[in-house]
Amino acid sequence: MSKYLFSIVIFLSIISGLLFPNVTVLWKDYQNFLLALLMFFSALRVEKKDLEKANPRQLLVLLLFVFVLMPLLSLPFKLTDSMTFIGVLFALASPSAAATAFFSSFLGGDIALGVAISFIASLLSIVTLPTTVYLLGGAAGSIDNNKIFTILIEVIIIPILTALISKKLFKKLVESINKHKDCQLVVMFLLASSIIGVSYGNIVGNEYLFLQETVMIFFILLLGGVLAYLFGMRYGKKSAVTFFVATSVKNAMLSFAIVLKLFGANAVLPMVANLIAQFILMALFEIVGCRIL
């Protein structure tokens, strides 16, 4: 991948969504399809040998950081309105992002652990996500789980199964797709810019609240990542780097899609704040991360 190309696409999607919302919403009806496509591309890169190389004990501990620690860090948002809290809870209870392996590789982390955690956490989220929201959300967490399951099946289970079948039946095509990974950034751009475009009406007039939520979520993600990194150091620096990435870089687009489906566009402000916070964190990883970790 060309140097800083990932960060360039990230910032272009933000700018496009904010400056041309009427254009980027044109493909809003295809958000779930684009999200499924990203998961499909990610699953295509998963190799059995990578899953076998991952240390089971490290993987189990890391899953606790991803699915237990991070959702617990959303509890301070209970002091805000219930919709903001539920939005942040969905954001922090989501699985590790598909880009976990990429950033682990870029920062000198454990690539096999990065591949394993993003793949396994995505699969487990079909159970952990609705369960966590129910347990921590209280009365506000009483939502239609059928809608959550439907989205998770559409954007996680079906793409993963399709990818596994494709790897068996269309090996040359899969190899070609994996060789041209930069082209997959087009899908990310379309999805991210559309998310921001859909949220534009909620951002305008609430700029201060939006900025405040973005900053708070950014530091929560950073805190969770640092705690995971410090714990992961007992397994070595390479593992610690992957602990940091997998814990702090969540699947923000998945949580946005779920909240949009459940509550509509009026509830997406904390979700787009989470997306921007994730984007900033990922861009910092790509630009300066290797000098820090």
C-alpha positions in Angstrom: 0.0 0.0 0.0 1.4 3.4 -1.0 2.7 5.5 1.9 -0.1 7.3 3.7 -2.7 6.3 1.1 -5.0 4.9 3.8 -4.9 8.2 5.7 -5.4 10.2 2.5 -8.6 8.2 1.7 -9.8 8.7 5.3 -9.5 12.4 5.2 -11.0 12.6 1.7 -14.0 10.7 2.8 -14.5 13.1 5.8 -14.1 16.2 3.6 -16.4 14.8 0.9 -19.1 13.9 3.4 -19.0 17.3 5.0 -18.7 19.4 1.8 -20.9 17.4 -0.5 -23.5 15.6 1.7 -26.1 15.8 -1.1 -23.8 13.8 -3.3 -22.5 11.2 -0.8 -26.1 10.3 0.4 -26.9 9.1 -3.1 -25.4 5.7 -2.2 -26.7 5.6 1.4 -29.1 2.8 0.5 -26.1 0.6 -0.3 -24.2 1.1 3.1 -24.9 -2.4 4.4 -23.8 -3.9 1.0 -20.6 -1.8 1.1 -20.0 -2.9 4.7 -20.5 -6.5 3.8 -18.1 -6.0 0.9 -15.4 -4.8 3.2 -15.9 -7.8 5.5 -15.7 -10.1 2.4 -12.4 -8.5 1.3 -11.1 -8.9 4.9 -12.1 -12.5 5.2 -10.4 -13.3 1.8 -7.1 -12.4 3.4 -7.5 -14.8 6.3 -5.3 -17.8 6.0 -5.6 -21.0 8.1 -2.0 -20.8 9.0 -2.4 -17.4 10.5 -5.2 -18.6 12.7 -3.1 -21.6 13.8 -0.1 -19.4 14.5 -2.1 -17.1 16.9 -1.4 -17.9 20.6 -4.8 -19.1 22.1 -4.1 -17.7 25.5 -3.2 -14.2 24.1 -6.3 -14.4 21.9 -8.6 -15.1 24.8 -7.1 -12.3 26.9 -7.4 -9.9 24.0 -11.0 -10.9 23.5 -11.7 -9.8 27.1 -10.2 -6.4 26.3 -12.2 -6.0 23.2 -15.6 -7.3 24.5 -15.4 -6.5 28.2 -13.0 -3.6 29.0 -14.0 -1.4 26.1 -17.8 -1.6 26.7 -17.2 -0.9 30.4 -15.5 2.3 29.4 -18.8 3.6 28.0 -20.4 3.7 31.4 -19.4 7.4 32.1 -21.7 8.3 29.2 -24.6 7.2 31.3 -24.4 10.7 32.8 -25.5 12.0 29.3 -28.8 11.3 27.6 -29.7 7.7 27.1 -29.5 7.8 23.3 -25.9 9.0 23.4 -25.0 6.4 25.9 -26.5 3.6 23.8 -24.7 4.9 20.8 -21.3 4.9 22.5 -22.0 1.5 24.1 -22.7 0.0 20.6 -19.5 1.7 19.4 -17.3 0.3 22.1 -18.9 -3.1 22.2 -18.3 -3.7 18.5 -15.6 -6.1 17.3 -12.1 -5.2 16.3 -11.8 -3.5 12.9 -10.9 -5.4 9.8 -7.8 -3.2 9.5 -6.4 -4.7 12.7 -4.0 -7.0 10.8 -2.9 -4.2 8.5 -2.0 -1.8 11.4 -0.4 -4.7 13.3 1.9 -5.4 10.3 2.6 -1.7 9.8 3.5 -1.1 13.4 5.6 -4.2 13.8 3.0 -6.2 15.8 1.9 -9.8 15.7 0.2 -10.2 12.3 -1.1 -13.7 13.0 -2.7 -12.5 16.2 -4.1 -9.5 14.4 -5.7 -11.7 11.7 -7.1 -14.0 14.3 -8.6 -11.4 16.6 -10.4 -9.5 13.8 -11.8 -12.7 12.3 -12.9 -14.3 15.5 -14.1 -11.1 17.1 -16.3 -10.4 14.1 -17.8 -13.9 14.3 -18.4 -13.7 18.1 -20.0 -10.2 17.8 -23.2 -11.8 16.6 -23.7 -13.0 20.2 -21.6 -10.5 22.3 -22.9 -7.3 20.8 -26.6 -7.7 21.6 -25.8 -9.4 25.0 -23.5 -6.5 26.1 -26.0 -3.9 25.1 -28.7 -5.7 27.1 -26.5 -6.2 30.2 -25.0 -2.7 30.3 -27.7 -0.7 28.6 -30.4 -1.3 31.3 -33.8 0.0 30.3 -32.3 1.9 27.4 -30.9 -1.4 26.1 -34.3 -3.0 25.6 -34.2 -3.0 21.9 -35.2 -5.2 19.0 -32.4 -7.8 18.9 -33.8 -9.4 15.8 -32.8 -6.2 13.8 -29.3 -6.5 15.3 -29.0 -10.2 14.4 -30.3 -9.4 10.8 -27.6 -6.8 10.3 -24.8 -8.9 11.8 -25.8 -11.9 9.6 -25.9 -9.6 6.5 -22.6 -7.8 7.0 -20.5 -10.4 8.9 -21.7 -14.0 8.6 -22.8 -14.1 4.9 -19.6 -12.2 3.7 -17.3 -14.5 5.7 -19.1 -17.7 4.4 -19.0 -16.3 0.9 -15.3 -15.5 1.2 -14.5 -19.0 2.5 -16.4 -20.6 -0.4 -14.7 -18.3 -2.9 -11.2 -19.2 -1.5 -12.0 -22.9 -2.3 -13.7 -22.4 -5.7 -12.1 -19.3 -7.2 -8.4 -19.3 -6.0 -7.0 -17.3 -8.9 -9.7 -14.6 -8.6 -9.1 -14.4 -4.8 -5.3 -14.1 -5.4 -6.0 -11.2 -7.9 -8.3 -9.4 -5.4 -5.7 -9.7 -2.6 -3.0 -8.4 -4.8 -5.0 -5.2 -5.5 -5.8 -4.3 -2.0 -5.5 -0.5 -2.7 -8.6 -0.7 -4.8 -10.6 -1.8 -1.8 -10.1 1.6 -0.4 -12.7 2.9 -2.9 -15.3 0.8 -1.0 -14.2 2.3 2.3 -14.3 5.8 0.8 -17.9 5.3 -0.5 -19.1 3.9 2.8 -17.4 6.4 5.1 -18.3 9.5 3.0 -21.9 8.2 2.9 -22.1 7.8 6.6 -20.8 11.3 7.2 -23.2 12.7 4.5 -26.2 11.0 6.2 -25.1 12.5 9.5 -24.5 16.0 8.2 -27.9 17.3 9.2 -27.3 16.2 12.8 -23.8 17.7 12.9 -24.9 21.1 11.7 -26.3 23.0 14.7 -24.6 20.6 17.1 -21.0 21.3 16.2 -19.9 21.8 19.8 -21.6 18.6 21.1 -20.2 16.7 18.1 -16.6 17.9 18.8 -17.0 17.2 22.5 -18.2 13.6 21.8 -15.4 13.0 19.2 -12.7 14.1 21.7 -14.2 12.0 24.6 -14.5 8.9 22.4 -11.0 9.4 21.0 -9.5 9.5 24.5 -11.5 6.5 25.7 -10.2 4.5 22.7 -6.7 5.7 23.4 -7.1 4.7 27.1 -8.3 1.3 26.3 -5.5 0.8 23.8 -2.8 1.9 26.2 -4.1 -0.4 29.0 -4.2 -3.3 26.6 -0.7 -2.4 25.4 0.7 -2.4 28.9 -0.9 -5.7 29.7 0.2 -7.2 26.4 3.9 -6.4 27.1 4.1 -9.5 29.2 3.8 -11.4 25.9 6.4 -9.3 24.2 6.3 -6.0 22.3 4.9 -7.5 19.0 1.9 -8.9 20.9 1.5 -5.7 22.9 1.3 -3.6 19.6 -1.5 -5.9 18.4 -3.2 -5.7 21.8 -3.2 -1.9 21.4 -4.6 -1.9 17.9 -7.2 -4.6 18.3 -8.6 -3.0 21.5 -8.7 0.7 20.3 -9.6 0.3 16.6 -13.2 -0.9 16.5 -15.6 -1.6 13.6 -17.1 1.9 13.7 -19.0 1.4 10.4 -20.7 -1.7 11.8 -22.0 0.1 14.9 -23.2 3.0 12.8 -25.2 0.7 10.6 -26.8 -1.0 13.6 -27.8 2.3 15.3 -29.1 3.8 12.1 -31.3 0.7 11.5 -32.6 0.7 15.1 -33.1 4.4 15.8 -32.9 6.3 12.5 -30.8 9.2 11.5 -31.6 11.3 14.5 -29.5 9.0 16.7 -26.3 8.9 14.7 -24.4 11.9 16.1 -22.3 9.8 18.6 -21.8 7.2 16.0 -20.3 9.6 13.5 -18.3 11.1 16.3 -16.9 7.6 17.0 -16.2 7.1 13.3 -14.2 10.4 13.1 -12.3 9.5 16.4 -11.4 6.1 14.9 -10.3 7.7 11.6 -8.1 10.2 13.5 -6.6 7.4 15.6 -6.0 5.2 12.5 -4.4 8.1 10.6 -2.1 8.7 13.6 -1.2 5.0 13.5 -0.2 5.2 9.9 1.7 8.5 10.1 3.5 8.4 13.5 2.6 5.1 15.2 5.7 3.2 14.3 7.8 5.9 16.0 5.8 5.7 19.3 5.0 2.0 19.8 
